[in-house]
Amino acid sequence: MTTETAATDADGIRRSVAAVWRMESARIVATLTRVTGDFSLAEDLAQEALADALEQWPRDGVPRNAGAWLTAVAKRKAIDGWRRRERLDERYGAIAHDLESRIDPDAAPWDPDDIDDDVLRLVFIACHPVLAREARVALTLRVVGGLSSEEIARAFLVPTATVQQRIVRAKKTLAAAKVPFEVPSRDEYAARLGSVLGVIYLVFNEGYSASSGSEWMRPELSREALRLGRVLAELAPREPEVHGLVALMEFQTSRFRARVTAEGEPILLGDQDRSRWDRAHIIRGRTALARADAAGRGRGSYALQAAIAECHSVAPSTDETDWDRIVVLYEVLGRLAPSPIVDLNRAVAVAMATGPATGLRLVDEIAASGALSGTHLLPSVRGELLARLGRLDEARVELSEAARLTGNERERGVLLGKVAALDAPDT
C-alpha cells in the first residue's frame, strides 16, 4: 500500500467515525448518563471513547456495531476511573453487570429512527431553563446533535474557546443545580418542551437568516435543527407543537436552493424561481402539519407559522398568494403569541392584501410604541412601503438606516441596492 493510499484510507475511516458519532452520540451520552447518574461525566466519557475510536479504527477497522463499541469503551473507562479511585462500591457492581448484560457485539447497529426515552431525557437536560440561551444552544448541538466545538464555533462565528467555555459552564451549572436525568413532570412538561422547541427554532433561524457575518444563510445550521426536530417528533409523537415546528422548518427549508444566487447573493421571496423549491420538503411539511392538526388540540404558535409558510409554498407566485388568509393567520398568532415581530409581519401581509398605505399605518403604530427600535427590521419594511407609495426621499432614509443597523453583510448589500435603485434615473 502506498503512502497516498494509506492516507486516503485513514481519511475515510475518520469520516466514518464522524458519521457514526453524528448518528449515535445522543444515544451514547444518554445511555452513559443513565448508567453513571452524572451527565457531565457521561459526556466526558463519550468524548474519550471517540478519541479512542479515532486512534484505533484506522488501524483495526470500523466495528460492525460502532455505537455499541463506543458505549462499551466509555463504560469501561468509567469502571477504570472508579477502580483507580478505590471506589468499588455498589455503583461499580451495577455498571459492571450492565456492561455485561446490555452490550452485544453482534447486535445490529442502532437505528436512528428507533429512539428511546433516554435520548428524550438528554434533550430536556441540554435545554434546561437553568442554563443561559447560548449555553442551551451549544450543549444541544454538542451532545444531541453530535457537532464538535469547532463545528459549532464555525457555524456561529465565535472562537472555539468560547463554545468550549459555554459547554463547561453549562455542565457545571447542571451539576450545581442537581438537574435530574428524567422527563419533566406533567406540571412543568409544557414549559420545558417549549424551551426545547425554542432552542431548535433559534438554531434554525440563525441558519435561515444569519444575524451577522458575510453569508446570508448558514444552511448547515438549519438542516441540523430540522434533523433535531424530526428526532424530537419521534420522541414526542403526541405533542402537536413539535410537529408544527417540524412543518414550519420543512416549508422554510424547501426554499433554500432558490434563496441565493450561485455567488451567494440573496434572492428575495418575490424574485425566487419557485420551480426550484424542493417539493419533497413541502410534502413533508404538509404531512407534519396534518399530524399536528390530528392531535385535535388546536394550532399553537409553531403550527400557525407553519400554516402561513404553507400558504407561500403552494402559491404559484407572490401575486397569487392568499394574502387574506395570511392576514387572518397572523391575527390569530398575534393573539396567541403576541410580539412586535408578528405585528410587523402582519403589517406586511396587510400591505400585500389591501395596499401599502394600510400596511404603513400599522408599521407606524409599531414604531410609535418603541418596539423593534434599534433593529433593521422596522426601517427595512417602512422603506419598502414608502417606496411603493412613491415617497422616495423618505424611503431612501429608512432603507439607509436599515442598512446601517443590520449585522449581516449580504443583507446590507441588498438594502443598499434598493437605495441605489431609488436613485436610478428611471425610478
C-alpha positions as CSV (number, residue, x, y, z in Angstrom):
1,M,0.0,0.0,0.0
2,T,1.4,3.4,-1.0
3,T,1.6,6.3,1.5
4,E,-1.0,8.1,-0.5
5,T,-3.4,5.1,-0.4
6,A,-2.9,4.7,3.3
7,A,-3.6,8.4,3.9
8,T,-6.8,8.1,1.8
9,D,-8.0,5.1,3.8
10,A,-7.3,6.9,7.0
11,D,-9.3,9.9,5.9
12,G,-12.2,7.5,5.0
13,I,-12.0,6.0,8.5
14,R,-12.1,9.4,10.1
15,R,-15.1,10.3,8.1
16,S,-16.7,7.1,9.2
17,V,-16.0,7.9,12.8
18,A,-17.6,11.4,12.3
19,A,-20.7,9.9,10.7
20,V,-21.1,7.3,13.4
21,W,-20.7,10.0,16.1
22,R,-23.3,12.3,14.4
23,M,-25.9,9.4,14.3
24,E,-25.3,7.8,17.7
25,S,-23.8,10.4,20.0
26,A,-27.1,11.3,21.6
27,R,-27.9,7.6,22.3
28,I,-24.4,7.0,23.7
29,V,-24.4,10.0,26.0
30,A,-27.9,9.3,27.1
31,T,-27.1,5.7,28.0
32,L,-24.0,6.7,29.9
33,T,-25.9,9.4,31.8
34,R,-28.5,6.9,32.9
35,V,-25.8,4.3,33.9
36,T,-23.4,6.7,35.7
37,G,-26.0,9.2,37.1
38,D,-23.7,12.0,36.1
39,F,-24.4,13.9,32.8
40,S,-21.0,15.8,32.9
41,L,-19.1,12.6,33.4
42,A,-21.1,10.8,30.7
43,E,-20.3,13.5,28.1
44,D,-16.6,13.3,29.1
45,L,-16.5,9.5,28.8
46,A,-18.2,9.6,25.4
47,Q,-15.6,12.1,24.2
48,E,-12.8,9.9,25.5
49,A,-14.3,6.9,23.7
50,L,-14.5,8.9,20.5
51,A,-10.8,9.8,20.8
52,D,-10.0,6.0,21.2
53,A,-12.0,5.3,18.0
54,L,-10.1,7.9,16.1
55,E,-6.9,6.2,17.2
56,Q,-7.9,2.5,16.8
57,W,-10.3,2.3,13.9
58,P,-7.9,3.5,11.3
59,R,-5.6,0.6,12.4
60,D,-8.2,-2.1,13.3
61,G,-11.1,-1.2,11.1
62,V,-14.7,0.1,11.9
63,P,-16.5,-2.3,14.3
64,R,-19.8,-3.8,12.9
65,N,-21.7,-2.3,15.8
66,A,-19.8,1.0,16.1
67,G,-22.3,2.5,18.6
68,A,-22.1,-0.4,21.0
69,W,-18.2,-0.3,20.7
70,L,-18.2,3.3,21.7
71,T,-20.6,2.8,24.6
72,A,-18.7,-0.2,25.9
73,V,-15.4,1.6,25.8
74,A,-16.9,4.5,27.6
75,K,-18.4,2.3,30.3
76,R,-15.1,0.5,30.8
77,K,-13.4,3.9,31.3
78,A,-16.0,4.7,34.0
79,I,-15.2,1.5,35.8
80,D,-11.5,2.0,35.4
81,G,-11.8,5.5,36.8
82,W,-13.7,4.3,39.9
83,R,-11.2,1.5,40.3
84,R,-8.3,4.0,40.3
85,R,-10.1,6.0,43.0
86,E,-10.8,2.8,45.0
87,R,-14.5,3.3,44.9
88,L,-15.5,-0.3,44.2
89,D,-19.0,0.2,45.6
90,E,-22.5,-0.9,44.6
91,R,-22.4,1.6,41.7
92,Y,-19.4,-0.2,40.2
93,G,-21.1,-3.5,40.5
94,A,-24.2,-2.2,38.9
95,I,-22.2,-0.8,35.9
96,A,-20.2,-4.0,35.6
97,H,-23.4,-6.0,35.4
98,D,-25.0,-3.6,33.0
99,L,-21.9,-3.7,30.8
100,E,-22.0,-7.5,30.6
101,S,-25.7,-7.8,30.1
102,R,-26.5,-5.0,27.7
103,I,-23.6,-4.8,25.2
104,D,-23.9,-7.4,22.5
105,P,-21.0,-7.0,20.0
106,D,-23.1,-8.9,17.4
107,A,-26.2,-6.8,17.8
108,A,-27.5,-4.8,14.8
109,P,-26.4,-1.2,14.6
110,W,-28.6,1.4,16.3
111,D,-31.5,2.5,14.1
112,P,-31.6,6.4,14.4
113,D,-35.3,6.2,13.8
114,D,-35.7,3.9,16.9
115,I,-35.2,6.5,19.7
116,D,-35.7,5.6,23.4
117,D,-36.6,7.6,26.4
118,D,-33.0,8.1,27.4
119,V,-32.5,10.4,24.5
120,L,-35.6,12.4,25.3
121,R,-34.3,12.9,28.9
122,L,-31.0,14.1,27.4
123,V,-32.8,16.7,25.2
124,F,-34.5,18.1,28.3
125,I,-31.2,18.3,30.2
126,A,-29.4,20.1,27.3
127,C,-32.3,22.6,27.1
128,H,-32.9,23.1,30.8
129,P,-34.1,26.6,31.7
130,V,-31.4,26.9,34.4
131,L,-28.9,27.4,31.5
132,A,-28.4,30.6,29.5
133,R,-29.8,30.6,26.0
134,E,-26.3,30.4,24.4
135,A,-25.4,27.5,26.7
136,R,-28.5,25.6,25.7
137,V,-27.7,26.0,22.0
138,A,-24.1,24.9,22.4
139,L,-24.9,22.0,24.6
140,T,-27.8,20.8,22.5
141,L,-25.7,20.9,19.3
142,R,-22.8,19.1,21.1
143,V,-24.5,16.3,23.0
144,V,-27.7,15.8,21.0
145,G,-26.5,16.9,17.5
146,G,-23.1,15.4,17.8
147,L,-21.3,18.5,16.5
148,S,-17.8,19.3,17.7
149,S,-16.9,22.5,19.4
150,E,-15.1,23.6,16.3
151,E,-18.2,23.0,14.1
152,I,-20.4,24.9,16.5
153,A,-17.9,27.8,16.6
154,R,-17.7,28.0,12.8
155,A,-21.5,28.0,12.5
156,F,-21.9,30.9,14.9
157,L,-18.8,32.8,14.0
158,V,-17.3,32.7,17.5
159,P,-14.0,31.3,18.8
160,T,-13.8,27.6,19.6
161,A,-12.7,28.5,23.1
162,T,-15.9,30.5,23.6
163,V,-18.0,27.4,22.7
164,Q,-15.9,25.2,24.9
165,Q,-16.3,27.6,27.9
166,R,-20.1,27.7,27.4
167,I,-20.2,23.9,27.4
168,V,-18.0,23.6,30.5
169,R,-20.0,26.2,32.4
170,A,-23.3,24.6,31.3
171,K,-22.2,21.2,32.7
172,K,-21.1,22.8,36.0
173,T,-24.4,24.6,36.2
174,L,-26.4,21.5,35.7
175,A,-24.3,19.7,38.3
176,A,-24.7,22.5,40.8
177,A,-28.4,22.6,40.2
178,K,-28.6,18.8,40.6
179,V,-30.7,18.5,37.5
180,P,-32.1,15.0,37.4
181,F,-31.9,12.8,34.3
182,E,-35.6,12.5,33.7
183,V,-38.5,13.6,31.6
184,P,-40.2,16.6,33.3
185,S,-43.3,16.1,35.4
186,R,-46.7,16.8,33.9
187,D,-46.9,20.2,35.7
188,E,-43.7,21.5,34.0
189,Y,-43.7,19.4,30.8
190,A,-45.3,22.1,28.6
191,A,-42.9,24.8,29.7
192,R,-39.8,22.6,29.4
193,L,-40.9,21.4,26.0
194,G,-41.3,25.0,24.9
195,S,-37.7,25.6,25.9
196,V,-36.6,22.7,23.8
197,L,-38.6,23.9,20.8
198,G,-37.3,27.4,21.3
199,V,-33.6,26.3,21.1
200,I,-34.2,24.2,18.0
201,Y,-36.0,27.1,16.2
202,L,-33.3,29.6,17.3
203,V,-30.7,27.4,15.7
204,F,-32.8,27.0,12.5
205,N,-33.4,30.8,12.2
206,E,-29.7,31.6,12.6
207,G,-29.1,29.3,9.6
208,Y,-32.1,30.6,7.6
209,S,-31.2,34.3,8.0
210,A,-27.8,34.8,9.6
211,S,-27.7,37.6,12.1
212,S,-24.1,38.5,11.3
213,G,-21.2,37.7,9.0
214,S,-20.6,37.6,5.3
215,E,-23.2,34.9,4.3
216,W,-26.9,35.5,4.2
217,M,-27.6,31.9,5.1
218,R,-25.9,29.1,7.0
219,P,-27.9,26.1,5.7
220,E,-25.9,23.6,7.6
221,L,-27.3,25.0,10.9
222,S,-30.9,25.0,9.6
223,R,-30.5,21.4,8.4
224,E,-29.2,20.3,11.8
225,A,-32.1,22.0,13.5
226,L,-34.5,20.2,11.2
227,R,-32.8,16.9,11.9
228,L,-33.2,17.5,15.7
229,G,-36.8,18.5,15.1
230,R,-37.5,15.3,13.3
231,V,-35.8,13.3,16.1
232,L,-38.0,15.1,18.7
233,A,-41.1,14.4,16.7
234,E,-40.3,10.7,17.1
235,L,-39.6,11.1,20.8
236,A,-42.8,13.1,21.5
237,P,-45.3,12.0,18.8
238,R,-48.4,13.2,20.7
239,E,-47.1,16.8,21.0
240,P,-48.8,18.9,18.2
241,E,-46.3,21.8,18.6
242,V,-43.4,19.5,17.9
243,H,-45.0,18.5,14.6
244,G,-45.9,22.2,14.0
245,L,-42.2,23.2,14.3
246,V,-41.1,20.4,12.0
247,A,-43.7,21.5,9.5
248,L,-42.5,25.1,9.7
249,M,-38.9,24.1,9.2
250,E,-39.7,21.8,6.3
251,F,-41.6,24.5,4.5
252,Q,-38.8,27.1,5.0
253,T,-36.1,24.6,4.0
254,S,-37.9,23.9,0.7
255,R,-36.8,27.4,-0.5
256,F,-33.1,27.1,0.2
257,R,-32.0,26.5,-3.3
258,A,-33.9,29.5,-4.6
259,R,-32.9,31.9,-1.9
260,V,-29.3,32.7,-3.1
261,T,-27.5,33.0,-6.4
262,A,-24.5,30.9,-7.3
263,E,-22.4,33.7,-5.8
264,G,-24.3,33.7,-2.5
265,E,-26.3,36.9,-3.2
266,P,-29.7,36.9,-1.6
267,I,-32.9,36.4,-3.7
268,L,-36.0,37.8,-2.0
269,L,-39.2,35.9,-1.9
270,G,-40.9,37.8,-4.8
271,D,-38.0,37.2,-7.1
272,Q,-37.4,33.5,-6.4
273,D,-37.8,30.8,-9.1
274,R,-40.4,28.7,-7.4
275,S,-39.7,25.8,-9.7
276,R,-36.5,25.4,-7.7
277,W,-38.4,25.0,-4.4
278,D,-38.0,21.4,-3.0
279,R,-41.3,19.7,-3.4
280,A,-40.2,16.8,-1.1
281,H,-39.8,19.2,1.8
282,I,-43.1,20.8,1.1
283,I,-44.8,17.4,1.1
284,R,-43.1,16.5,4.4
285,G,-44.2,19.9,5.8
286,R,-47.8,19.3,4.9
287,T,-47.7,15.9,6.4
288,A,-46.2,17.2,9.7
289,L,-48.8,20.0,9.8
290,A,-51.5,17.3,9.3
291,R,-50.0,15.3,12.2
292,A,-50.2,18.5,14.4
293,D,-53.8,19.0,13.5
294,A,-54.7,15.3,14.1
295,A,-53.9,15.8,17.8
296,G,-57.2,17.8,18.0
297,R,-55.8,20.3,20.4
298,G,-55.8,23.4,18.2
299,R,-52.9,25.0,16.5
300,G,-50.2,26.5,18.6
301,S,-47.7,29.2,17.5
302,Y,-45.4,27.0,15.5
303,A,-48.3,25.3,13.7
304,L,-49.8,28.7,12.9
305,Q,-46.5,29.9,11.5
306,A,-46.3,26.6,9.5
307,A,-49.8,27.3,8.1
308,I,-48.5,30.8,6.9
309,A,-45.5,29.2,5.4
310,E,-47.7,26.6,3.7
311,C,-49.7,29.5,2.0
312,H,-46.5,30.6,0.4
313,S,-45.4,27.1,-0.5
314,V,-48.5,26.3,-2.5
315,A,-48.9,29.7,-4.2
316,P,-47.8,29.9,-7.9
317,S,-46.5,33.5,-7.4
318,T,-46.4,36.3,-4.9
319,D,-49.4,38.0,-6.6
320,E,-51.4,34.7,-6.4
321,T,-50.7,34.1,-2.7
322,D,-53.7,34.0,-0.4
323,W,-52.7,37.2,1.5
324,D,-56.2,37.5,3.1
325,R,-55.7,34.1,4.7
326,I,-52.2,35.0,5.8
327,V,-53.5,38.2,7.5
328,V,-56.1,36.1,9.4
329,L,-53.4,33.6,10.5
330,Y,-51.2,36.4,11.7
331,E,-54.1,37.9,13.6
332,V,-54.7,34.6,15.4
333,L,-50.9,34.2,16.0
334,G,-50.8,37.7,17.5
335,R,-53.5,36.8,20.0
336,L,-51.9,33.5,20.9
337,A,-48.2,34.7,21.0
338,P,-48.1,38.5,20.8
339,S,-44.9,40.0,19.7
340,P,-43.8,43.1,17.7
341,I,-42.3,40.7,15.0
342,V,-45.7,39.1,14.5
343,D,-47.3,42.6,14.3
344,L,-44.7,43.7,11.7
345,N,-45.2,40.6,9.6
346,R,-49.0,41.1,9.8
347,A,-48.5,44.7,8.5
348,V,-46.6,43.4,5.5
349,A,-49.3,40.9,4.8
350,V,-52.0,43.6,5.1
351,A,-50.0,45.8,2.7
352,M,-50.0,42.9,0.2
353,A,-53.7,42.2,0.7
354,T,-55.1,45.8,0.7
355,G,-52.3,48.1,-0.3
356,P,-49.2,49.8,1.1
357,A,-51.0,52.7,2.8
358,T,-52.9,50.5,5.2
359,G,-49.7,48.5,5.9
360,L,-47.7,51.7,6.6
361,R,-50.3,52.9,9.2
362,L,-49.8,49.6,11.1
363,V,-46.0,49.9,10.8
364,D,-46.1,53.5,12.1
365,E,-48.1,52.3,15.1
366,I,-45.4,49.8,15.9
367,A,-42.7,52.5,15.5
368,A,-44.7,54.8,17.9
369,S,-44.8,52.1,20.5
370,G,-40.9,51.9,20.6
371,A,-41.0,48.2,19.8
372,L,-38.2,47.0,17.5
373,S,-36.2,50.3,17.9
374,G,-32.6,49.7,17.1
375,T,-33.2,46.8,14.8
376,H,-33.0,46.9,11.0
377,L,-36.4,45.2,10.6
378,L,-38.7,48.2,11.1
379,P,-36.9,50.7,8.8
380,S,-36.5,48.0,6.2
381,V,-40.2,47.3,6.0
382,R,-41.1,51.0,6.3
383,G,-38.7,51.9,3.5
384,E,-40.3,49.3,1.2
385,L,-43.8,50.6,1.8
386,L,-42.8,54.3,1.4
387,A,-41.2,53.4,-1.9
388,R,-44.4,51.7,-3.1
389,L,-46.3,54.8,-2.2
390,G,-43.8,57.0,-4.2
391,R,-42.4,58.8,-1.1
392,L,-38.9,58.2,-2.4
393,D,-36.9,60.6,-0.2
394,E,-38.4,59.1,3.0
395,A,-37.9,55.6,1.6
396,R,-34.2,56.4,1.0
397,V,-33.7,57.5,4.6
398,E,-35.4,54.4,6.0
399,L,-33.6,51.9,3.8
400,S,-30.2,53.6,4.5
401,E,-30.9,53.3,8.2
402,A,-31.8,49.7,7.9
403,A,-28.6,49.0,6.0
404,R,-26.7,50.7,8.9
405,L,-28.4,48.6,11.5
406,T,-28.2,45.2,10.0
407,G,-25.3,43.0,11.2
408,N,-25.3,40.8,8.0
409,E,-23.1,41.9,5.1
410,R,-25.2,40.3,2.4
411,E,-28.4,41.9,3.7
412,R,-26.7,45.2,3.9
413,G,-25.9,44.9,0.3
414,V,-29.5,44.2,-0.6
415,L,-30.7,47.2,1.3
416,L,-28.1,49.5,-0.3
417,G,-29.1,48.1,-3.7
418,K,-32.6,49.2,-3.0
419,V,-31.4,52.7,-2.1
420,A,-29.4,52.8,-5.4
421,A,-32.5,51.7,-7.3
422,L,-34.4,54.7,-5.9
423,D,-31.7,57.0,-7.2
424,A,-31.7,55.4,-10.7
425,P,-32.9,57.8,-13.5
426,D,-35.9,55.6,-14.4
427,T,-37.2,55.4,-10.8
